Amino acid sequence: MAKRISVSKRLADDMTTKKGLDALFSDAPVQQSTSTPAKPKRFEKGTFYFDPDDLAQLEKVWLHLMGQGIRCNKSEIVSILLSAGLEEHERNPAGSLLAQRLTGKRRRS
């Protein structure tokens, strides 16, 4: 007699072959890509304070991208823009946009 498989194991197995609600309610598996699937980027939680105008602009950009059919979230947008700004600063620390915007600000003592 075969050993019984737990419900959580069966659901986990189903979730690997199907996506989203289809994994729970559909009998047909979703088409799988033949290429190696990219590992989803893992985000870590951080708390930052933003200018209200920047948040409004982020919302506009997000809605614009979604209107173009680009599925994303605001965390992805902020992450991409942050990475681009940090890369620019690494290439040219003195002339980066970051250095230019912060030059002349009162420094903490």
N, C-alpha and C positions, 0 to 999 in steps of 0.2 A: 504494500500500500504506500502511495506517495505521500510525502510530508506536506501538510497544508501550508500554504503561503499566506502570510498576514495581509490584511487589507492595505495597510500602509505600504508594504512592499509592492503589491499589485498596482496601487495608484502611482507609486514612484516609477515603476516600469512603464506604465501607460503614459506618464508625463514625458518620458524620454523619447517616445515615438510620435506623440501628438502634441499640439500646441493649444494653450488657452482653454476655452470652454469645450472645444472639440475633444480634448483629452477626457472630459467627464461625460459628455453626452453623445458623442458620435461613435459609430462603429467603424468608420473608415479612417485609416491613419492619414495624417497630413503629409503631402509630398515633402520629402527630405532633399536638401541640396546635396549634390555629389562632392562639393568642395568641403574642405575641413572647416567646421563652424568656428567662427571667431569666439574666443572666450569673452563673455560680457564683462565690461569694465565695472569694477567694484568701486563704489563711492564710499567715502567715510564722512560722517557727519561733522560739520563745523558750524560755528556760530559767528556771523559777521554782520556788521551794520552797513547799510547801504543808504545812499542819498535817495529820497523819494522820487526825484526825477530820473535817476538811473533805473530804479525799479519799474517805473512807468515805461521807459524806453525798452527795457528787457521784455516786458509784457508785449509791447508792439512788435518787437523782433520775433518773439515766439509765435504770436498770432500770424504774422506774415509768413514765417516758415511753415507753419501748419497749413495755411491757406495754399501754399505751393505743393502740399502733399508730403512735406518732409516731416516724418514722425520724430519728435524729439521732446525733451522736457527742459525746463529752465535751468536745472542743475547741469545738464550736458552743455548748454550754451555757455554758462558761466565758466565751466571747467575748460572748455575749448579756448575761450577768450583769455582766461587766466594763464593757460599754458603758452599761448602765443605771446602774451606780454612778458612772461618770465623768460622765454627763449630769446626774445628781442633784447631784454636787459642783459642776459648772459653774453650775447654777441657784442653789445656796445653799451657797457654800464653807464658811461658818462652821457651818452647821447640818446639814451632810450627815452621813450615817452614817459615811463615811470619816473626817471630821474628829472626830466623836465617839469613834470607836474608837481613833484615834491620839492624842487629847488626853491628856496626862499621861504618855505614853511618854517615856522618856529620849531626848533628841535627840542626834544625832551632833555632835561639836564640830569 
